[in-house]
Amino acid sequence: MRRFKLAKAFTLIEPGPVVLVTTHEAGRDNIMTISWTMVLDFQPMFAITTGAWNHSYAALRERRECVIAIPTVDMLDQVVGIGTCSGADTDKFARFGLTRLPGRLVRAPRIRECLANIECRVVDFVEQHDIVVLQGLAAYMDDERAERRTLHAVGDGSFIVDGRRLDRRAMMASKLPPGV
């Protein structure tokens, strides 16, 4: 094995999938692209990494709610575009041709074009690491969507697309929570 540059080690284990996080504050909806996500528990607990550099961060702190929307590979250019402009001066729904669906339990909108949406409540901010801990309140899946492959950011401007699903459910049955 060759030595790998430590400063780039994060590109070896970059999590996924890339998600779009919607917020609502002061009568305005916004979307941010987040590539650093983590599942914390089967009880639907999640974490995202973001901070004051993102326009939506103030809405997360103020409203303490959001929607995690899961885009698919056919939305790559929209996902990157959303992540490279600011909601401070851009209506990202209009600019990227996305459809708002009202949240049922939160004021932040769901995104119609995404494969899935999870309405969340903010339960903690881990300031030292810019981590926002979220509790899932409701989840929605578009079973009619043909494209189901999600995106994973490598961290260097390139992406990996999910491939074929390998089923080992029977083998792992003793470790899976009921109903999964």
Secondary structure, 3 states (H helix, E strand, C coil): CCCCCHHHCHHHHCCCCCEEEEEEECCEEEEEEECCEEEEECCCEEEEECCCCCCCHHHHHHHCEEEEEECCHHHHHHHHHHHCCCCCCCCHHHHCCCCEECCCCCCCCEECCCCEEEEEEEEEEEHHHCEEEEEEEEEEECCCCCCCCCEEECCCCCEEECCCCCCCHHHHHHHCCCCC
